[in-house]
Amino acid sequence: NAYANTFSSQCKELLRPFKKSLRKLHLPQHLPTEKKLKYTKESLTVIGDRIDLFLQRYCRASEVKHWQKMFWQFVSLFSEMNAKQLQKLYKYIKNNRMDKFL
């Protein structure tokens, strides 16, 4: 599928600077739960903020949902969670971050 390959390479390019964050989504089982949560939270914050920035800058309103879904599906390749779970978790982290900011 040429479209899927093109999109996948676009995702790779956009998220290349965040390779470390992507890798931290798939952590070894022996790591303590607290550390896993900390790394996951940090990684999702960095990755999600990057996705949001891209969507705001480069997507028309009608395209946002589609691209958002595609990006989170790509991110899910690096995690044991699926795209919806990752996106929900990012949304939760983002909302709580805003609560602390206000």
N, C-alpha and C positions, 0 to 999 in steps of 0.2 A: 504494500500500500504506500504509494509515493507521498500522499498527503501526511500520513502518520509519521513517516521518516523525516519529512521536512519539518513538521511541528516538533518532533523529538529533538532534532538538531537545534531548533530555535530555543527550546527550553534549556538545553545544555549550555548554549551560549549565554543566555540571560542569567542562568544560575551558576555558571562556571566560577565566579568569584566566591561562591558560597558552598563550594565542594565540602569544606570541613563541616559546615552545618548540616549538609545532607548526610554525610557519613555518620554524624552523631545521632541521627534518627534510628540507626540500626546498631544498638549497643550490645556488648556481650552479656550473656545471662548472669555471669558471676558478679556484675556490678551491683552495688547496693541500690535499692529502689529510689532512695533520696537522690542519689547522683543521676540515675536515669531520668528522673523527673526534671531535675535541674537542667541537664543537657537538652532534653526534649523541649522544654520551655524556651530556653535560649535559642535553640536552632529554629523552632517554629516561628519565633518572633522575628528573627532575621530573614528567614525565607518568606514568610507571609507579608512582611513589610515590603519586601522587594517585589513580590507579585502584585500587591496593592498599588505600588508606585507605577509599575508597568501598565496596569489596567487603567489607571487615572490618566497617564500621559499618552498612551498609544491606542486605546480602544474607544470605539464609539459606544454610547450607552447600550445600544442594541446587541453589542458583541461581548460585553463584560461577563455575563453569566457563562457563556460558552467558553471563553478563554480561561476564566477562573477555574472552571471544571477541568479543563485540559491541563492547566499548570498543576493543580493539586493531584491529578492522576499521575503526572510525571513524578512529583515529589513522593507519592506513595510507593514508587518503585524502590525507594531507599528506606522504607519503613515496614514494620509488620502491620501497621494500621492502614486502612483503606483511605481513599481520597476524602470521603465525607467525614470520617472521624478526624482526620488531620485538620480539615478546614474548620470543623466545629471547635476543636481544641484551640486552634489559632484565634478564632473569634472570641472564645471565652477568655483567653489570655489577654487579647487586645482590649476587651471591655473592662477587665479587672485592672489593667494598666491605666486606662483612662480614669477609673474611679479613684485610683491612688493619686493621679495627677491633679484632679479637681479639688 
